[in-house]
Amino acid sequence: MLSAELKKGIMMAQQKIDNVMVEGEKRQSKVGKSKLKLILLIVVLGLIAFFAFRHYSNNTKAAEQAKKGTKQTATVTALTAKVADIDMYLNAIGTVVPRSNVIVRTRIDGQLMRILFNEGQYIKKGELLAEIDSRPYQVQLAQAQGQLAKDQALLKNAQLDLERYKTLLAQDSAPEQQVATQHSLVNQYLGTIQTDQSQIDNAKLQLTYTRITAPISGRIGLRQIDAGNIVHQSDANGILSIAEVKPISVVFSVPQDNLSSVLTPMRKGQKLAVAVYGRDQQKKLAEGFLLSADNQIDTTTGTVKLKAQFANEDESLFPNQFVNVRVLLGTNKNSLVVPSAAIQRGSQGTFVYLVKADQTISVKPVKVIVTENEFSSIEGDIKAGDLLVIDGADKLRAGAKVQLSNKNGGKTVSNNTEVPDVEGPKSSGTRHRQKRHAAE
């Protein structure tokens, strides 16, 4: 059967013949019919021969390419596995919360006379923030003091009468009942004086409430009311809020399965180093330590809340800010470390493509232990120095021939050249310095 391309050629030839015949009819007067038929026959045979040759040539090339397809060499990028220390981190998303957050409200009703703070100001505990009109409470204090003076005079008179009655009783000139009654009256005045004194103390206390001071040290937020307004104890928003941001805390949740890896070192007195990063997970905002864990697991999510503390001297952390949290759980010593890009995943699990000495591919199953940034610690039939494919593994299979294309400083690395190493996990000394810095 003719191929589609050959059929297309014949159709084109037929169309050409029709065109020539039309043209030939116009020139019948110059060329004879027999000569015209001969020309048409030659044209048709030539077109058929051309398309047949082209079809045969294309099929031959496709067959040769299919035959050699299994021998084509794929170009890949590979890096070496090595033995190194790799840190183990617990990652989470957290929220920055002040160590203390206080809404300052008035404890008495009255007119707000003065505001002595600026919005956003950092204040210390005990500093004067605002004043309320104290005159009504000064009047109450004066009334309580006057009542006390009156009752003290009555007490003194009752005590003098009691002494006289006792003298008369001793002389048998006064009844015993009168002495007892006078003694009771003296005790009554003593109780009245105690009540008056408490009224004075209460008036003094109310007078101190006219001066509003900072209960904690921290940063002041936006004020909620201006001077001249009447303030009440029941005001929901209060006068201002103070947030303690030096130090500051970060609260985050981790799965309950990771709880033991956090609590075990904490029970031993270890302070796990914690670092927080911005939204892009590139810029480190602060370093601190794990402070405490919640006392129960959230049954709706299966997570438990943890709290970390940061000095925040540069105020890089702001209350209610969302951050990415990384808790350093420990370090795997002398682990087999490979680039994370070398880890492949399939229906049989995780594996890597190993480049053998003859530049052929071998598939090796591996188990990923820890992943940290661009590196992973693995277990499997891999040893330090083995070449693992990190790029170009899309169509690889066991036994495939490959060509390395690693570049270092613009130079191509061949199979006989040592593959350049990439920056691996940080050294132990660097990590220990980071841990000491975070703990401090």
C-alpha positions in Angstrom: 0.0 0.0 0.0 1.1 3.5 -0.8 2.1 5.7 2.1 0.2 9.0 2.9 3.2 11.0 1.6 3.3 9.1 -1.7 -0.5 9.5 -2.2 -0.1 13.2 -1.6 2.6 13.3 -4.3 0.4 11.6 -6.8 -2.4 14.0 -6.1 -0.1 16.9 -6.6 1.1 15.3 -9.9 -2.5 14.8 -11.0 -3.2 18.5 -10.3 -0.1 19.5 -12.2 -1.3 17.4 -15.1 -4.6 19.1 -15.1 -2.9 22.5 -15.1 -0.7 21.4 -18.0 -3.6 20.1 -19.9 -5.4 23.4 -19.6 -2.4 25.2 -20.7 -1.9 22.7 -23.5 -5.4 23.3 -24.8 -4.5 26.9 -25.2 -1.4 26.0 -27.2 -2.9 23.3 -29.3 -2.4 25.4 -32.3 1.4 25.3 -31.7 2.0 21.8 -30.3 0.5 18.6 -31.6 -1.7 16.3 -29.4 0.8 13.5 -29.6 3.7 15.6 -28.5 1.7 17.0 -25.6 0.7 13.5 -24.3 4.4 12.5 -24.3 5.4 15.5 -22.3 2.6 14.8 -19.8 3.7 11.2 -19.4 7.3 12.2 -18.7 6.2 14.7 -16.1 4.0 12.2 -14.2 6.7 9.5 -14.2 9.2 12.0 -12.9 7.0 13.2 -10.0 6.2 9.6 -9.0 9.9 8.6 -9.0 10.7 11.7 -6.9 8.2 11.1 -4.1 8.9 7.3 -4.1 12.6 8.0 -3.5 11.9 10.6 -0.8 9.6 8.2 1.0 12.2 5.4 0.9 14.9 7.7 2.2 12.8 8.9 5.2 11.9 5.4 6.2 15.6 4.3 6.0 16.7 7.2 8.2 14.0 6.5 10.8 14.9 2.8 11.0 18.6 3.7 11.5 17.7 6.1 14.3 15.5 3.6 16.0 18.2 1.0 15.7 20.8 3.3 17.3 18.4 4.9 19.9 19.4 2.5 22.6 23.1 3.5 22.2 22.6 7.3 22.5 24.4 8.9 25.5 22.5 11.1 27.9 24.2 14.2 29.4 23.8 14.5 33.2 25.2 16.4 36.1 26.6 14.4 39.1 28.2 15.2 42.5 30.0 13.0 45.0 28.6 11.5 48.2 30.7 12.2 51.3 30.9 11.7 55.0 30.0 14.7 57.1 28.1 16.0 60.1 24.6 17.1 59.5 22.2 18.9 61.8 18.8 17.7 62.7 16.1 20.4 62.8 12.4 20.5 63.7 10.6 23.0 61.4 7.4 24.8 62.3 5.5 28.1 61.7 5.2 30.3 64.8 3.8 33.6 66.0 5.7 36.2 67.9 4.0 37.1 71.2 5.1 39.6 73.9 6.4 38.1 77.1 3.8 40.3 78.9 1.0 42.3 77.4 -1.0 44.7 79.7 -4.0 46.9 78.9 -3.7 49.8 81.3 -7.2 50.9 82.6 -8.2 53.4 85.2 -9.3 52.0 88.6 -11.4 55.1 89.4 -13.8 57.3 87.5 -12.9 60.8 86.7 -11.6 63.3 84.1 -8.3 62.5 82.4 -6.2 65.6 83.1 -2.8 64.8 81.6 -1.1 62.2 79.4 2.6 61.8 80.0 3.7 59.3 77.4 4.3 59.1 73.6 2.9 56.5 71.4 5.5 53.8 70.7 7.7 54.9 73.6 9.7 52.4 75.6 9.0 52.9 79.3 10.1 51.3 82.5 8.0 49.8 85.3 6.7 52.5 87.7 6.9 55.5 85.3 4.0 58.0 85.5 1.8 57.6 82.4 -1.3 59.8 83.1 -3.1 61.7 85.8 -6.9 61.8 86.7 -8.5 64.8 88.4 -7.7 64.2 92.1 -9.9 66.9 93.7 -13.0 64.8 94.4 -10.8 62.2 96.2 -9.0 64.8 98.2 -12.4 66.0 99.5 -13.3 62.4 100.5 -10.0 62.1 102.3 -10.7 65.4 104.2 -14.2 64.2 105.2 -12.8 60.9 106.5 -10.1 62.7 108.5 -12.8 65.0 110.0 -15.0 62.1 111.1 -12.0 60.5 112.7 -11.2 63.6 114.7 -14.8 63.8 115.9 -14.9 60.2 117.0 -11.6 60.4 118.7 -13.0 63.3 120.9 -16.0 61.2 121.8 -13.8 58.4 122.8 -11.6 60.5 125.0 -14.7 61.9 126.8 -16.1 58.4 127.3 -12.8 57.2 128.7 -12.8 60.1 131.2 -16.3 59.2 132.3 -15.3 55.6 132.7 -12.5 56.5 135.0 -14.8 58.6 137.2 -17.4 55.9 137.4 -14.7 53.4 138.5 -13.7 55.8 141.3 -17.3 56.2 142.4 -17.8 52.5 142.3 -14.8 52.0 144.5 -16.4 54.4 147.0 -19.7 52.7 146.7 -21.2 55.9 145.2 -22.1 54.5 141.7 -23.9 51.3 140.6 -21.8 48.6 138.9 -24.2 48.6 136.0 -23.3 52.2 135.1 -19.6 51.3 135.0 -20.3 48.4 132.7 -22.4 50.5 130.4 -19.7 53.2 130.2 -17.0 50.5 129.5 -19.1 49.3 126.5 -19.5 52.8 125.2 -15.7 53.2 125.2 -15.3 50.0 123.2 -17.9 51.2 120.8 -16.0 54.4 120.1 -12.8 52.4 119.6 -14.5 50.4 116.9 -15.8 53.6 115.3 -12.3 55.1 115.2 -11.0 51.9 113.4 -13.8 52.4 110.8 -12.8 56.0 110.4 -9.2 55.0 109.9 -10.1 52.5 107.2 -12.1 55.3 105.5 -9.1 57.5 105.5 -6.9 54.7 104.1 -9.4 54.0 101.4 -9.5 57.7 100.5 -5.7 57.8 100.3 -5.8 54.7 98.1 -8.3 56.2 95.7 -6.1 59.3 95.6 -3.1 57.2 94.5 -5.2 55.8 91.7 -5.4 59.3 90.2 -1.7 58.7 89.2 -1.5 55.9 86.6 1.9 54.3 86.4 3.4 51.6 84.2 2.8 48.1 85.7 5.6 46.5 83.5 8.5 47.7 81.3 7.8 47.6 77.6 6.7 49.4 74.5 3.6 51.5 74.5 1.0 51.1 71.8 -1.4 53.7 70.4 -3.3 55.6 73.1 -7.0 54.9 73.2 -8.3 58.2 74.7 -7.2 61.8 74.8 -6.8 64.1 77.8 -10.0 65.9 78.9 -12.3 62.9 78.5 -14.0 61.2 81.4 -12.6 57.7 82.0 -14.4 54.8 83.7 -13.3 51.5 85.2 -15.7 49.7 82.7 -13.9 51.1 79.6 -13.2 48.1 77.4 -10.2 49.6 75.5 -8.5 51.2 78.5 -6.1 54.1 78.2 -3.1 52.3 76.5 -1.4 49.0 76.2 2.1 47.9 77.1 3.9 45.0 75.5 7.1 43.6 76.9 9.3 42.9 73.8 12.8 42.6 75.5 12.8 39.6 75.8 10.1 38.3 73.5 8.6 34.9 72.9 7.6 32.8 69.8 4.8 30.2 70.1 4.6 27.4 67.6 3.1 23.9 67.3 4.7 20.6 66.4 3.2 17.2 65.8 2.8 15.0 68.9 5.2 12.4 67.3 8.1 14.9 67.7 7.3 15.7 71.3 9.7 13.2 72.8 12.6 14.5 70.7 12.0 17.9 72.3 11.1 17.0 75.9 13.9 14.5 76.4 16.8 17.0 76.2 14.7 19.6 78.1 14.3 17.2 81.1 18.1 16.8 81.1 18.5 20.6 81.5 19.6 21.2 77.9 18.5 24.4 76.2 17.7 23.6 72.6 18.8 26.3 70.2 16.0 27.9 68.2 16.3 30.2 65.1 13.5 32.1 63.4 13.5 33.2 59.8 11.4 35.5 57.7 8.7 34.5 55.3 11.2 33.7 52.5 13.1 31.3 55.0 16.3 32.9 53.9 16.9 35.8 56.3 17.6 34.8 59.9 15.8 37.2 62.3 16.9 36.1 65.7 18.4 33.2 67.7 17.2 32.0 71.1 16.4 28.9 73.0 13.4 26.7 73.7 11.7 27.8 76.9 8.8 25.5 77.7 6.1 23.2 76.3 2.4 23.2 76.9 0.9 20.8 79.4 -1.5 19.1 76.9 -1.9 18.1 73.3 -4.5 19.7 71.1 -6.8 16.8 70.2 -8.3 18.5 67.2 -4.9 18.9 65.4 -2.7 16.3 67.2 -0.1 19.0 67.9 1.4 20.5 71.1 2.4 24.2 71.6 6.0 25.1 72.3 7.4 28.5 73.4 10.9 29.8 72.6 12.5 33.0 74.1 14.6 35.6 72.3 16.6 38.5 73.7 15.3 40.7 70.8 17.7 43.6 71.7 17.5 44.9 68.1 13.7 44.5 68.1 13.8 42.4 64.9 10.8 40.5 66.2 7.5 42.2 66.5 4.3 41.0 68.4 1.9 38.9 66.2 4.5 38.5 63.5 4.5 35.2 61.6 7.9 33.5 61.4 9.4 30.2 60.4 10.9 28.4 63.3 13.8 25.9 63.3 14.7 23.9 66.5 18.1 22.3 66.5 17.5 18.8 67.9 21.1 17.5 67.5 23.8 16.5 65.1 24.2 13.2 63.2 28.0 12.6 63.3 29.9 11.1 60.4 26.8 10.6 58.2 26.8 9.7 54.5 25.6 13.0 53.0 24.4 13.5 49.4 22.8 16.4 47.6 19.1 16.4 48.1 18.6 16.8 44.3 20.1 13.3 43.9 17.2 11.7 45.8 14.7 10.2 43.3 11.2 8.9 44.3 9.3 6.2 42.6 6.7 3.4 43.3 9.4 1.4 45.0 10.5 4.2 47.4 13.5 6.5 47.3 16.6 5.7 45.2 19.6 7.3 43.5 21.3 7.0 40.1 24.9 6.0 40.6 27.4 6.7 37.8 29.8 3.8 37.6 33.4 3.9 36.4 32.3 3.0 32.8 29.9 5.9 32.8 26.8 3.6 33.0 23.9 4.1 35.4 23.1 1.8 38.4 19.9 2.3 40.4 20.5 2.1 44.2 17.7 2.1 46.7 18.4 4.4 49.7 16.7 5.5 52.9 16.6 9.2 53.8 17.4 9.9 57.4 17.7 13.6 57.7 17.2 16.4 55.1 18.9 19.8 55.8 18.7 22.5 53.2 20.3 21.1 50.0 21.7 18.0 51.6 20.4 14.7 52.9 21.8 12.0 55.1 21.0 8.5 53.7 21.5 4.8 54.3 22.0 2.3 51.5 24.5 0.7 49.2 26.3 4.0 48.7 29.8 5.0 49.9 31.8 8.2 50.1 33.1 9.3 46.7 30.3 7.7 44.6 29.0 9.9 41.8 25.3 10.5 42.0 23.2 12.1 39.3 21.6 15.4 40.4 20.4 16.7 37.0 19.3 15.1 33.8 17.7 12.0 35.4 14.4 12.3 33.7 14.9 9.4 31.2 17.6 7.4 32.9 17.4 3.7 33.5 19.7 1.0 34.8 22.6 0.4 32.3 22.1 3.6 30.4 25.2 5.3 29.1 25.8 8.9 30.3 28.2 11.7 29.8 29.0 14.1 32.7 28.6 17.8 32.3 29.7 19.2 35.7 31.2 22.6 35.4 33.6 24.3 37.8 34.8 27.8 36.9 33.7 27.4 33.3 35.7 24.1 32.8 33.8 20.9 31.9 34.6 18.0 34.2 35.2 14.8 32.4 35.0 11.2 33.7 38.8 11.3 34.5 38.6 14.5 36.5 37.7 14.7 40.1 34.1 16.0 40.5 34.2 19.4 42.4 32.6 19.2 45.8 29.9 21.7 46.8 29.5 23.5 50.1 28.2 21.0 52.6 26.8 21.1 56.1 28.5 23.4 58.5 31.4 22.1 60.6 30.9 21.1 64.2 32.9 24.0 65.5 30.6 26.5 63.7 27.5 24.7 65.1 28.9 24.7 68.6 29.6 28.4 68.4 26.0 29.0 67.2 24.6 26.9 70.1 26.6 28.9 72.7 25.5 32.2 71.1 21.8 31.1 71.1 22.0 29.9 74.7 23.5 33.2 75.8 
